[in-house]
Amino acid sequence: MSLYQLLTTEKKLRMMWKVEKDGKASYLVGAAHFFPYSFKKSLSPYINNAETVLLEGPLDEANMNKVIEQGTGGNENNNSSLNGLLDDNAINQINRLEYILPSPSYYGTFMMTYGGQSRNDLLYNQIKDKKPWMAFFSIWFYFRARNGWRYTMDVDALNIAKEKGKEVHFLEKIDEQIEALNGIPVERIVNFLKITNKWDKYGRRYVKYYLKGDIKGLLSGANDFPTYCDSIIDKRDPVLYERMKPFLEKGNALALVGVTHINGIREMLIKDGYTVNEMA
């Protein structure tokens, strides 16, 4: 392995499948929404050759601000925030992650939003009044960004598609995505926030299997992750598939959906007569 290969933040994308039926071929990517390595060099030629690029949902500032607004505001549900749901040990673990936070950056939807609070507040105090899913994502993305997870495949793909003048379609509206987030069971979020001391190990495992293109290995360790649930996966898989189908039938499309959607969508593709082959 060369020194460049050791030092570069670019990696080869292996979570990718060729989808074909009736002589019409497209490509399906299991996207890493947030990752310590970039896949722009892998994505660029496929986007360049595609007629249409499909992404899960809109990424513009107005829609991102809507997610922040929905995630930081209260609602009528009893579980409208984390306040009172975590014991002292879990709170202490969260606070030990670090007190002072970086400024919000790209993917600001889930990065820390201060809401007028002092940056010197304890970490838990900055998230306890947010909706549970926003509190979790704020902590998770902050923690991962602090450890070098600064690349977002969806944003990279969108920017490349725009640069190349490609047609871009979003498979969901932001309100649908917010509804799915509101459906994440609070107990899953609470349980994951109780094991912040294991997050490093969890992240390393995810990176290992993603870079290998081993979706079976990756998903075998995803059971504890808050979004690995019906609201985010099972209920959305059929929606994402039905909305990408017209583009797949036409062919020459590149679809990026979260990697945890791949198994469900692949099963539906095969059932509908498509061949689905892993890219080497």
Disulfide bonds with the S-S distance in Angstrom:
none
